[in-house]
Amino acid sequence: MTTADDTARTRLEELRSVTLQRLSALRGEHDAVVDASRDSNADDEHDPEGATIAFERAQVDALVRDALARLESVDDALRRIDDGTYGICTVCGDRIAPGRLEVRPTATTCVACATG
C-alpha cells in the first residue's frame, strides 16, 4: 500500500466516523419525531400539527437514506484500497486525478468519464 493509499484510508475512515455519528444523531431525531407523533392527533390530513410531523419524519428519513448511501460509498472506497483498485476509473481504467480524490475521496470515475 502506498503513502497515498494510507492518506486516503485515513480520510475515508474519518469520513466513515463522521457519517456514523450523523446517522446516529439522525436516528435519534427520527425517534423523537415518531415519539412526538404518538402524542398528536393521528389524522394528518385534518390536523395542522400532523402534517408538520409527517413532513419532518419524511425529511429525516431522506437524510438517513443519504447517510446510509454515503456510508456504503465510503465502505466501497475502503474495499478498493484493499484490493488495489482505489483511484482507478471504473469506466476507462485510467488513474483518477489526486485532486479529484482529495475533493471526493469516494469517486469511482475520472473527471472525463464523470462529465462525459
PAMARVO-382593 format. One record per residue (C-alpha): x, y, z; residue in one letter; residue number from 1. Coordinates in nm, 4 decimals. Each point is the difference from the previous one (the first is absolute). Example, Ala and Ser with C-alpha at 12.3 -4.5 7.8 and 13.67 -1.06 7.14 Angstrom:
// residues 2
((1.2300; -0.4500; 0.7800); A; 1)
((0.1370; 0.3440; -0.0660); S; 2)
END
This chain:
// residues 116
((0.0000; 0.0000; 0.0000); M; 1)
((0.1313; 0.3434; -0.0931); T; 2)
((0.0191; 0.3149; 0.2078); T; 3)
((-0.2833; 0.1404; -0.2140); A; 4)
((-0.2103; -0.3043; 0.0913); D; 5)
((0.0847; 0.0499; 0.3690); D; 6)
((-0.1087; 0.3635; -0.0243); T; 7)
((-0.3185; -0.0982; -0.1846); A; 8)
((-0.0771; -0.2708; 0.2565); R; 9)
((0.0416; 0.2499; 0.2852); T; 10)
((-0.2304; 0.2520; -0.1691); R; 11)
((-0.2574; -0.2688; -0.0814); L; 12)
((0.0058; -0.1389; 0.3544); E; 13)
((-0.0546; 0.3533; 0.1342); E; 14)
((-0.2873; 0.0492; -0.2458); L; 15)
((-0.1427; -0.3359; 0.1072); R; 16)
((0.0157; 0.1005; 0.3661); S; 17)
((-0.1691; 0.3357; -0.0654); V; 18)
((-0.2671; -0.1728; -0.2089); T; 19)
((-0.0693; -0.2549; 0.2736); L; 20)
((-0.0347; 0.2809; 0.2555); Q; 21)
((-0.2385; 0.1854; -0.2326); R; 22)
((-0.1992; -0.3173; -0.0577); L; 23)
((-0.0312; -0.0550; 0.3741); S; 24)
((-0.1174; 0.3586; 0.0525); A; 25)
((-0.2512; -0.0289; -0.2848); L; 26)
((-0.1393; -0.3244; 0.1373); R; 27)
((-0.0414; 0.1697; 0.3375); G; 28)
((-0.1768; 0.2894; -0.1706); E; 29)
((-0.2219; -0.2467; -0.1864); H; 30)
((-0.0907; -0.1697; 0.3275); D; 31)
((-0.0852; 0.3405; 0.1511); A; 32)
((-0.2270; 0.0857; -0.2933); V; 33)
((-0.1724; -0.3390; 0.0229); V; 34)
((-0.0454; 0.0447; 0.3760); D; 35)
((-0.1466; 0.3469; -0.0574); A; 36)
((-0.2453; -0.1422; -0.2517); S; 37)
((-0.1276; -0.2452; 0.2596); R; 38)
((-0.1106; 0.2944; 0.2130); D; 39)
((-0.1770; 0.1784; -0.2850); S; 40)
((-0.3182; -0.0569; -0.1912); N; 41)
((0.0476; -0.2933; -0.2389); A; 42)
((-0.2036; 0.1759; -0.2713); D; 43)
((0.2811; 0.1659; -0.1990); D; 44)
((-0.2385; 0.1261; -0.2649); E; 45)
((-0.2132; 0.2126; 0.2331); H; 46)
((0.2436; 0.0772; 0.2792); D; 47)
((0.2412; 0.2834; -0.0898); P; 48)
((0.2499; -0.1367; 0.2501); E; 49)
((-0.0239; -0.3483; -0.1564); G; 50)
((0.1074; 0.1225; -0.3409); A; 51)
((0.3076; 0.1648; 0.1513); T; 52)
((0.0937; -0.3173; 0.1862); I; 53)
((-0.0463; -0.2108; -0.3149); A; 54)
((0.2175; 0.2423; -0.1968); F; 55)
((0.2723; -0.0044; 0.2673); E; 56)
((-0.0060; -0.3791; 0.0094); R; 57)
((0.0314; -0.0202; -0.3794); A; 58)
((0.2827; 0.2534; 0.0019); Q; 59)
((0.1949; -0.1878; 0.2671); V; 60)
((-0.0611; -0.3285; -0.1853); D; 61)
((0.1514; 0.1528; -0.3149); A; 62)
((0.3044; 0.1208; 0.1960); L; 63)
((0.0442; -0.3488; 0.1510); V; 64)
((-0.0111; -0.1572; -0.3482); R; 65)
((0.2582; 0.2545; -0.1196); D; 66)
((0.2299; -0.0787; 0.2934); A; 67)
((-0.0350; -0.3743; -0.0637); L; 68)
((0.0902; 0.0509; -0.3671); A; 69)
((0.3044; 0.2050; 0.1014); R; 70)
((0.1060; -0.2716; 0.2450); L; 71)
((-0.0302; -0.2598; -0.2751); E; 72)
((0.2112; 0.2082; -0.2397); S; 73)
((0.2672; 0.0466; 0.2690); V; 74)
((0.0053; -0.3731; 0.0737); D; 75)
((0.0272; -0.0707; -0.3744); D; 76)
((0.2956; 0.2410; -0.0264); A; 77)
((0.1721; -0.1708; 0.2943); L; 78)
((-0.0472; -0.3367; -0.1747); R; 79)
((0.1532; 0.1471; -0.3173); R; 80)
((0.3060; 0.1050; 0.2017); I; 81)
((0.0282; -0.3561; 0.1323); D; 82)
((-0.0269; -0.1590; -0.3444); D; 83)
((0.2279; 0.2533; -0.1703); G; 84)
((-0.2597; 0.1627; -0.2248); T; 85)
((-0.0453; 0.3253; 0.1924); Y; 86)
((0.0638; 0.3008; -0.2209); G; 87)
((-0.0616; -0.1897; -0.3240); I; 88)
((-0.2962; 0.1091; -0.2127); C; 89)
((-0.2605; -0.2755; -0.0240); T; 90)
((-0.0968; 0.1165; -0.3502); V; 91)
((0.3264; 0.0575; -0.1905); C; 92)
((0.2587; -0.1581; 0.2318); G; 93)
((0.2160; 0.3150; 0.0215); D; 94)
((0.1219; 0.1457; 0.3290); R; 95)
((-0.2354; 0.2430; 0.1717); I; 96)
((0.1749; 0.3324; 0.0576); A; 97)
((0.1233; 0.0424; 0.3599); P; 98)
((-0.1801; 0.3363; 0.0197); G; 99)
((-0.3320; -0.1677; -0.0788); R; 100)
((0.0595; -0.2643; 0.2653); L; 101)
((0.0933; 0.2685; 0.2491); E; 102)
((-0.3293; 0.1787; -0.0584); V; 103)
((-0.2049; -0.3164; -0.0485); R; 104)
((0.1795; -0.2917; 0.1670); P; 105)
((-0.2725; -0.2469; -0.0985); T; 106)
((0.0199; 0.0835; -0.3724); A; 107)
((-0.0102; -0.3004; -0.2322); T; 108)
((0.0487; 0.1870; -0.3277); T; 109)
((0.2444; 0.2495; -0.1429); C; 110)
((-0.1262; 0.3502; -0.0833); V; 111)
((-0.0232; -0.0784; -0.3722); A; 112)
((-0.2207; -0.3057; 0.0559); C; 113)
((-0.2059; 0.1706; 0.2712); A; 114)
((-0.0871; 0.2892; -0.2307); T; 115)
((-0.0150; -0.1894; -0.3277); G; 116)
END
